[in-house]
Amino acid sequence: MAIVTAPPVERAGVVVDERPIRRTAWRAVMLVSFVVLIAGLVRLAFSPIQEAAKLELGLSDYQISLIQGIAAALPMAVIAIPLGWLTDHSKRSRIMLILGLCWTVGMIGGAFASDFASLFVARMLAGVGAMSLIPVAISVLADLSSPEQRGRAMLFLGMGNTLGPALAFVVGGALFTAFAGDLDLPGVRLSAWRETSLVFGGVSALTLLLQLAVREPARHEVENAGASLGLMLKALGRRWRFLLPLFVGQISVIMADAAAGVWAVPVLQGDLGLSIGAAGALLGGLLLVAGVLGPVVGGFVADLGHRSSMRGGILVGAVVASALGVPAAVFPIMSSTLAFGAVLFVLLIAGAVTGLITATAIAVLVPNEERGVCLGAFMILGSLIGLGAAPILVTLGSRMLGGESHLAPSLAVVGVVTGAVSLVGFLVAMLNAPRTVGG
């Protein structure tokens, strides 16, 4: 096969480089991954302080589940496909900056919320901005890394996406404890959870300056840069036997992880008697370790599987991880803090591995100009079902079991069922995976 040596050219408004990617731009990969970390921090920054906000504003568990799920899920369902189209056909670095501004405004706005409606709107802005970054970042990282090293490049994105939420719990719990004591922000006299939100918002605002250093990379592995949105959707439709079960597998994992992220701290407080600071520190510590170990394992396993001759080999690690996640979903009903943490750790590792491998599979097996729309479709389903429905299902389940005191068994049931569905999804996706990009 002849090697294409033509320089980058502009086609349909995007810069396309037909030459193969020979080297991974690791510095740029690190920069984008750090922005993803901040987005992940903002996405779950409310979780460790939600009980304090609930008490001050007089909210119910059901209202908290709406704020933590539907607030971002519904608007995500509306903007996901247009955002995916823009990701494929416009300057992605500019999109990242706009999203960063969105989640910063939402984070700071939450500190001044006076009721359910205003807090709902603030978390909607923060959640939509933070969650929308992931498909854009995946598209950018795919054009910064060679196919042979894409799994390892994506592992840094995976680390950022899990370390951010971990820091939200660790730092959020510590800040809340400090502000609940004698510490106050200079010139600010607000309740502890509000001052914690302001600190996170300030850090996010400073990160906007760093985002100005993100440069737009040329696009590689492009089949048809000028294709319309309709043609892109039809192209994705032709791959439904692979993409649909892949989506089912990862969305089910998102459901289990989202439910755990929202309700693990309340269960630790209510059933095991931990304080907000102690519960946040425990969950944050687990997320920190899982956020490093899971993406590393997932990245190397994805690259190893991709180099194998097995059909869908890139997804082998996701199948194994999802199988481990099924029994690990019973963590809420553990009778001790040690057992709770150990079993939850396995679930978090499994989720980090499957998420990294799913992102890598899309970046490797879907053509460049279809990745944004593909990830946009995934975000619609992931936000509505994974992030939006899971917290509410746990709440409804606890009501059926007898009230808010039954959060733990309801959380376990949701986790086990979604874990089993994810295992089936990844197995089917593996069997139907294309052998080459666009195959």
C-alpha positions in Angstrom: 0.0 0.0 0.0 1.4 3.4 -0.9 2.0 5.9 1.9 0.0 9.1 1.5 2.3 12.1 2.0 -0.1 15.0 1.1 0.0 17.9 3.6 -3.0 18.8 5.7 -5.8 20.5 3.7 -9.1 22.1 4.6 -12.2 20.2 3.5 -15.8 21.3 4.3 -14.5 23.7 6.9 -12.2 21.2 8.8 -8.5 20.6 8.5 -7.9 17.0 7.3 -4.5 15.3 7.2 -4.5 12.2 5.1 -1.1 11.1 6.3 -1.1 8.5 9.1 -0.5 9.6 12.6 3.1 8.6 13.4 3.6 10.0 16.9 1.3 10.7 19.8 1.3 14.3 21.1 1.6 13.4 24.7 1.8 17.0 26.1 -1.5 17.9 24.4 -3.0 14.7 25.6 -2.1 15.6 29.2 -3.6 19.1 28.8 -6.9 17.9 27.4 -7.0 15.2 30.1 -6.6 17.8 32.8 -9.5 19.8 31.5 -11.5 16.6 31.6 -10.5 16.1 35.2 -11.9 19.6 36.1 -15.1 18.8 34.3 -15.4 15.5 36.3 -14.8 17.4 39.5 -17.6 19.8 38.7 -19.9 17.0 37.6 -20.0 15.4 41.0 -19.1 18.4 43.2 -22.6 18.5 44.6 -22.7 14.9 45.7 -20.6 15.1 48.9 -22.6 18.2 50.1 -26.1 17.3 48.9 -27.3 16.2 52.3 -26.4 19.6 53.8 -28.1 21.4 50.9 -31.1 19.1 51.2 -31.5 20.0 54.9 -31.1 23.8 54.4 -33.4 24.1 51.4 -36.0 21.5 52.7 -35.6 19.2 49.8 -36.8 15.5 49.6 -34.7 12.6 48.3 -36.9 12.6 45.1 -36.0 16.3 44.5 -32.3 15.5 45.0 -32.6 12.6 42.5 -34.0 15.1 39.9 -31.3 17.6 40.6 -28.6 14.9 40.3 -30.1 13.1 37.3 -32.8 14.7 35.1 -31.4 18.3 35.5 -28.5 17.5 33.1 -30.0 14.5 31.3 -32.9 16.2 29.6 -31.0 19.1 28.1 -28.2 16.6 27.1 -30.8 14.7 25.1 -31.6 17.8 23.2 -28.1 19.1 22.4 -26.2 15.8 22.1 -26.6 15.2 18.3 -26.1 18.9 17.3 -23.1 18.9 19.6 -21.8 15.8 17.9 -22.2 17.3 14.5 -20.4 20.4 15.6 -17.6 18.2 17.1 -17.2 16.5 13.7 -17.4 19.7 11.6 -16.1 22.7 13.6 -13.3 23.8 15.9 -13.3 21.5 18.9 -11.0 23.7 21.0 -13.6 26.5 20.9 -16.4 24.1 21.9 -14.4 23.0 24.9 -13.9 26.6 26.0 -17.7 27.3 25.8 -18.5 24.2 27.7 -16.0 25.2 30.4 -17.7 28.5 30.8 -21.1 26.8 31.1 -20.0 24.5 33.9 -18.2 27.3 35.7 -21.3 29.5 35.7 -23.4 26.6 36.9 -21.0 25.7 39.7 -20.8 29.3 41.0 -24.6 29.7 40.6 -25.3 26.7 42.8 -23.6 28.4 45.7 -26.4 31.1 45.7 -29.4 28.8 45.0 -32.3 29.7 47.2 -34.8 26.9 46.4 -35.3 23.7 44.4 -35.8 25.5 41.0 -32.7 27.7 41.2 -30.5 24.8 42.3 -32.0 22.6 39.6 -31.0 25.2 36.9 -27.5 25.7 38.4 -26.8 21.9 38.4 -28.3 21.7 34.9 -25.7 24.1 33.6 -22.9 22.5 35.5 -23.9 19.0 34.5 -24.5 19.7 30.8 -21.3 21.5 30.4 -19.2 18.9 32.2 -20.8 15.8 30.6 -20.8 17.3 27.1 -17.0 17.7 27.2 -16.3 13.9 27.0 -17.3 13.3 23.4 -15.4 16.4 22.3 -12.3 15.4 24.2 -12.4 11.9 22.8 -12.5 13.3 19.3 -9.6 15.5 20.0 -7.5 12.8 21.7 -8.1 10.4 18.7 -6.4 13.0 16.5 -3.5 13.5 18.9 -2.6 9.8 19.1 -1.6 7.0 16.8 -4.1 4.0 16.5 -1.5 1.7 18.1 -1.2 3.9 21.2 -4.8 5.2 21.3 -5.8 3.1 24.3 -2.8 4.4 26.3 -3.7 8.0 25.3 -7.3 7.4 26.3 -6.2 6.1 29.7 -5.2 9.6 30.6 -8.6 10.9 29.6 -10.1 8.0 31.7 -7.9 9.0 34.6 -9.1 12.6 34.4 -12.7 11.5 34.1 -12.5 9.4 37.3 -9.9 11.4 39.3 -12.1 14.5 39.0 -15.1 13.0 40.8 -12.7 11.5 43.3 -11.3 14.9 44.1 -14.8 16.2 44.3 -15.5 13.8 47.2 -12.1 14.1 49.0 -11.7 17.9 48.6 -15.4 18.6 48.9 -15.7 16.6 52.2 -12.6 18.3 53.6 -13.7 21.8 52.6 -17.2 21.2 54.0 -15.8 20.1 57.3 -13.5 23.1 57.4 -16.2 25.6 56.5 -18.6 24.0 59.0 -16.0 24.8 61.7 -14.1 28.1 62.0 -12.9 28.6 58.5 -14.6 31.1 56.1 -13.7 32.5 52.7 -12.4 36.0 52.9 -15.4 38.4 52.8 -17.9 35.6 52.5 -20.4 34.5 55.1 -22.3 31.6 53.7 -23.2 28.1 54.9 -20.5 25.4 54.5 -21.9 23.7 51.4 -22.3 27.1 49.6 -18.7 28.1 50.3 -17.5 24.7 49.1 -19.4 25.3 45.9 -17.7 28.7 45.5 -14.2 27.2 45.9 -14.9 24.6 43.2 -16.3 27.4 40.9 -13.3 29.5 41.4 -10.9 26.6 40.5 -13.0 26.0 37.4 -12.8 29.7 36.4 -9.0 29.6 36.6 -9.0 26.5 34.4 -10.7 28.5 31.6 -7.4 30.3 31.2 -5.6 27.0 30.8 -8.1 25.9 28.1 -6.8 28.7 25.9 -3.7 26.6 25.4 -5.6 23.8 23.7 -4.9 23.8 20.0 -7.1 22.3 17.3 -5.4 19.2 15.8 -5.8 18.1 12.2 -8.3 15.3 11.6 -7.1 11.9 10.5 -8.9 8.7 9.3 -11.6 10.7 7.5 -13.7 8.9 4.9 -16.0 11.8 3.9 -15.5 15.2 5.5 -18.4 16.8 3.6 -21.1 14.3 4.4 -24.4 15.7 5.7 -25.8 14.9 9.1 -28.4 12.6 7.5 -25.7 10.6 5.8 -23.7 10.4 9.0 -26.7 9.0 10.9 -27.3 6.5 8.0 -23.7 5.4 8.2 -24.0 4.9 12.0 -27.2 2.9 11.3 -25.3 0.5 9.2 -23.2 -0.3 12.2 -26.1 -0.9 14.6 -25.2 -4.5 15.2 -22.0 -3.3 16.8 -22.9 0.1 18.3 -26.3 -0.8 19.8 -25.1 -3.5 22.1 -21.9 -1.5 22.9 -24.2 1.4 23.9 -26.4 -1.0 26.0 -23.3 -2.4 27.8 -21.7 1.0 28.7 -25.0 2.8 29.5 -25.8 0.0 31.9 -22.4 0.5 33.6 -23.1 4.3 33.7 -26.4 3.5 35.5 -24.7 1.5 38.2 -21.9 4.1 38.6 -24.3 7.0 38.6 -26.5 5.5 41.3 -23.5 4.7 43.4 -22.1 8.3 43.0 -25.4 9.8 44.1 -26.4 7.5 47.0 -23.2 5.9 48.4 -22.6 8.8 50.8 -26.2 8.9 52.1 -26.0 5.1 52.7 -22.7 5.5 54.5 -24.2 8.2 56.7 -27.6 6.6 57.3 -26.7 2.9 57.6 -23.1 2.9 58.8 -23.1 6.1 60.8 -20.3 8.0 59.0 -20.1 11.8 58.9 -20.2 13.8 55.6 -16.4 14.3 55.8 -15.6 10.7 56.6 -18.0 9.3 53.9 -16.7 11.8 51.3 -13.1 10.9 52.2 -13.8 7.1 51.9 -15.6 7.4 48.6 -13.1 9.9 47.2 -10.2 7.8 48.2 -11.7 4.8 46.5 -12.3 6.9 43.4 -8.8 8.2 43.4 -7.2 4.7 43.4 -9.7 3.3 40.9 -9.3 6.4 38.8 -5.6 5.6 38.3 -5.7 1.8 38.3 -8.8 1.3 36.1 -7.8 3.4 33.1 -4.3 2.1 33.2 -5.6 -1.5 33.0 -8.3 -0.6 30.5 -5.8 1.3 28.2 -3.2 -1.4 28.0 -5.8 -4.2 27.7 -7.6 -2.3 24.9 -4.3 -1.9 23.0 -3.4 -5.5 23.6 -6.8 -6.7 22.4 -6.8 -4.5 19.4 -3.5 -6.0 18.2 -4.8 -9.5 18.6 -6.4 -11.4 15.7 -9.6 -12.0 17.6 -12.7 -10.4 16.3 -13.7 -7.6 18.8 -10.5 -8.3 20.8 -10.5 -4.7 21.9 -13.6 -5.4 24.0 -12.4 -8.5 25.8 -11.4 -6.4 28.8 -14.9 -4.8 28.9 -16.5 -8.2 29.0 -14.4 -9.4 31.9 -14.8 -6.1 33.8 -18.6 -6.1 33.4 -18.7 -9.7 34.7 -16.9 -8.6 37.8 -19.2 -5.7 38.3 -22.3 -7.8 38.7 -21.5 -9.3 42.2 -19.7 -6.0 43.2 -23.0 -4.2 42.9 -24.1 -5.6 46.3 -21.8 -3.2 48.1 -24.6 -1.1 49.7 -25.8 -4.0 51.8 -22.4 -4.8 53.3 -22.6 -4.7 57.1 -19.2 -3.0 57.7 -17.5 0.0 56.3 -14.5 -2.1 55.3 -16.6 -4.6 53.3 -18.6 -1.7 51.8 -15.4 0.0 50.6 -13.8 -3.2 49.3 -16.7 -4.3 47.2 -17.4 -0.8 46.0 -13.8 -0.5 44.9 -14.2 -3.5 42.6 -17.3 -1.9 41.1 -15.5 1.4 40.5 -12.5 -0.4 38.9 -14.8 -2.3 36.6 -16.6 0.9 35.6 -13.4 2.7 34.8 -12.1 -0.2 32.7 -15.3 -0.5 30.6 -15.6 3.2 30.1 -12.0 3.5 28.8 -12.4 0.5 26.5 -15.7 1.7 25.1 -14.2 5.2 24.3 -11.1 3.5 22.7 -13.3 1.2 20.6 -15.2 4.1 19.2 -12.0 6.1 18.5 -10.5 3.1 16.7 -13.4 1.5 14.9 -15.6 4.4 13.9 -14.4 6.8 11.1 -13.3 10.3 12.2 -16.2 12.2 10.7 -18.8 10.0 12.4 -17.3 9.9 15.9 -18.9 13.1 17.2 -22.4 12.1 16.1 -21.8 8.6 17.4 -20.8 9.9 20.8 -23.7 12.4 20.6 -26.2 9.5 20.2 -24.4 7.7 23.0 -24.7 10.8 25.2 -28.5 11.1 24.6 -29.0 7.5 25.8 -26.4 7.7 28.5 -27.7 10.9 30.0 -31.4 10.0 29.9 -31.1 6.4 30.9 -27.7 6.1 32.6 -27.5 9.4 34.5 -31.2 10.5 34.5 -33.0 7.3 35.3 -30.7 5.5 37.7 -30.9 7.9 40.7 -34.7 8.0 40.4 -35.0 4.2 40.1 -33.1 3.9 43.4 -35.5 6.4 45.0 -38.6 4.7 43.6 -37.2 1.3 44.7 -36.7 2.5 48.3 -40.2 3.8 48.4 -41.6 0.4 47.3 -39.5 -1.3 50.0 -40.8 1.0 52.7 -39.2 4.5 52.6 -35.9 6.4 52.5 -34.4 4.1 55.1 -34.3 1.3 52.4 -31.9 3.1 50.0 -29.2 0.4 50.4 -31.2 -2.7 49.2 -32.7 -0.6 46.4 -29.3 0.6 45.3 -28.0 -3.0 45.3 -30.9 -4.3 43.2 -30.4 -1.5 40.6 -26.7 -2.3 40.4 -27.0 -6.0 40.0 -29.6 -5.8 37.2 -27.8 -3.1 35.3 -24.5 -5.1 35.7 -26.0 -8.2 34.2 -27.4 -6.2 31.2 -24.0 -4.6 30.6 -22.3 -8.1 30.5 -24.7 -9.2 27.8 -24.3 -6.0 25.8 -20.5 -6.2 25.7 -20.5 -9.8 24.7 -22.8 -9.1 21.7 -20.8 -6.0 20.7 -17.6 -8.1 20.8 -19.1 -10.7 18.4 -20.3 -8.0 16.0 -17.3 -5.6 16.1 -15.9 -4.5 12.7 -12.3 -5.7 12.0 -11.1 -2.3 10.6 -12.1 1.4 10.8 -15.5 1.8 9.1 -15.6 -2.0 8.5 
